[in-house]
């Protein structure tokens, strides 16, 4: 049985790097390359990071019902094509989706047994630093991304697991433990005790106290801007 793993995070939280590292160390985990109407950035290549398509073509695909989910993010469309799930099911693999909270909500509605993981930055200040130092966005876009991040993190309660991406190597190990633990549980195999302990520590119900300072840092930043 194919398990769908949803990974969401505010822009700049290091989600794409986490996903890339996870794919290197976990077998049988297919990745859905999203379609988008935004132009490529830097060294991005078509069919590798994204399928870059014109807006009219994307809208025609929506009309034909070709997407599992799609969303408008910062004025550009993003979507997950249905063929990636069909291919994963054919091969007996699991499917990993790197999607925003809008897309995640659509997948959770259509696939209620999907496993959802929300990635948080260590705090608001670190996220702002990452966005400013990656050098790909204007000040206006950075501000918009930070505003969106504040809204997105309020959706963390809709996810099964929460990860804090402070140390990349540790966060990759934690995400791996969640995937392997869920695989074992759903297949009826005995779970590795180490993976189970790590996964359980990051379940929503068990991590609320740890992430409270992170959420507070975002709310404090918002309050400062209002003043």
N, C-alpha and C positions, 0 to 999 in steps of 0.2 A: 504494500500500500504506500502510495506517495504522500509524504508529509510536506506541506507548504510552510516554509519559514519566512516570516515577514520581519524585515529589519527597517526601522525608521529612526530618524534623528534630525535635529535641527541642522541646517547647512553650516558646515565648519566643525562639526563634531567628530570628524574622522571616520565616518561610517563607511565610505568607499574603501579606505585603506584597510579597515577591519574585515570587510567582506572579501577583499582581494587576498588577504593573508589566510582567512578561514578556508577559502577554496583551495589553497595550496596543500592544506594538511588534512582535509576531510574528504574521503572518497565518496563517490555516488551522490554528489551534491551539485545538481545542475544550477546554472545561473541564468536568469532571464535578463537579456539585454533590452533595456527599455527603448521605446520609440520616443522621439521628441521633435518639436518644431524649432527649438532654439539652434543657433549656429554652433559649430564646434569651437571649443576653447583650446588654445595652445596646441599641444601635439595630439589632441583627440582624433581618433580615426573612426570613420563610418563603419558600422557593424562590429566594432570592438567595444568602445565605451558606450555608444548609443547607435541606434539607427536614426540618422538625421533625415527628416522628410519635410517637404513643404506643408504648410498649414492646410491647404485644400486637400492634399492627399491624406493627411491625418484625419480630417473631418469626414472624408469618404470612408475611411476604415472604421470610424466610430459608427457611422450610419449602417455599415454592413455587420456590426456586432462583432468585430474581430478582437476587441480588447477585453481582458478579464477585468481591468480597471483602467481608468484614465482620469487625469486631473489637469486643471489650469494652475500653473505655478509661476508666479512673477510674470504673467503674460504669455507664457509658453505652455504648450501641451506636453504632457508626458503620459505614456501608456504601456501596459504590459500585454503583449500579444498572447492569445489563447494557445498558440501552437507550442509554446515553451512548456506549458503544463502537460499537453498531450504527449509531447516527446519524452518528458520525464516519466510519465506513467507508462509509456511503451517500454522504456528501458528499465523500469523498476527503480528509478532514482528518486531522490527528494528534490524539491525545487526551492531555491532561495530567491526572494524578491527584495530588492532594494528600492523601497517606495516611501513616499511621504504619508502624512497622517490621513490625507483625503483618500489616497489609494488604498491605504491599509483598512480604512473603514469599509470600503467597498468589498475588499477581499474577505474581511471578517464576516460580512453579511452573507456573502455567497458561499464561503467555505468556513463555517463556524469552528471546525476542528483544526484550523491553521494555528501554528505556534507564532506568537508575536513577541518581538524583542525591541525595546526602545532604548536607544543609546543617548546618554546625557554627557555633556561636557563637564569638567570639574566644577565650573562656576561660570557666571556671566562674564566676568573679566577675562577669563581664559578664552572663551569663545570669541569675544570681541577682538582679542589679540590675534587669534588664528585667522579670522576673516580679514583683518587689516594687513597681515603679513604674507598672505598667499598671493597678493598682488594681482588678482584677476578682476576685481570689482571696483567701481567708483565709490566715492563716499556715500552717495545717495543710495546705491544698491546695498552697500554694507548696512546702512541704517535700516533699510527695508528688511533685510535678512534678520537683523537683530530683533526688530519688531515682530516679525513672523515667528522667530524662535520662541519668544515669550508666549505667544499664543499656542504654539505647537506643544510645548512641554506641559501645558495644562491638560493635554490628552494622555499623559502617561498612565493614568488609571485604566485606560482601555487596553493595556498590553499585559501579557502574561509575565514577562521578565523585564527587569531594568538593569542596564549595564552603565557604569561610569567609565568613560574612556579617558582616564588620567595617564595610565601607563599602557602603551600599546600592546606590549608582549603579554601583560597580565590580562588585558581585555580580550585578546584573541583566545587565550587559554580558557577564559570564562565562557566565551561564546561557543567554543568547541565543546566544552562540558555540557552546555545546555542542549546542543544539537544531539550529541551522543546519548545523553540521558533520555531525551524524548524518544529517540529511535528505539532504545532498549525497552522503554516502557510500553510503547505502542506495538512492538513486535512480540511482547511477552517474554523477552529474554531477561536474565538477571542483570540488574544494573550495576555498573562499576561504582563501588562505594564513593570513591573520590569524585567522580563526575557528578554523582547524585548530590553529594554535600555541597559542591560548588553551585550546581544549578538551583538547589533549594534556597541557598543564601540569596539568590538574585530574583526569586519569585516576588511579585508585587507585594504580597502580604508581609514578606520578611525583610524588605529593604526600605520601607517608608522612612524609618528614623534616619538612615544613612543619607538619603537624598534630600531630606528637609533643608539642610544648609544650602544646597544647590538651588532649590526652588526659591528659597529666601533671597539669594543673591540676585535672581532675576527680578523678583518683586521690588527689592530695594533699588535696583537700577531704574525701574519704571517710576518709582516714587520720586527719585532724584530728578528725572527728566520733567516730571510734572511740576516740581518746585521751580 
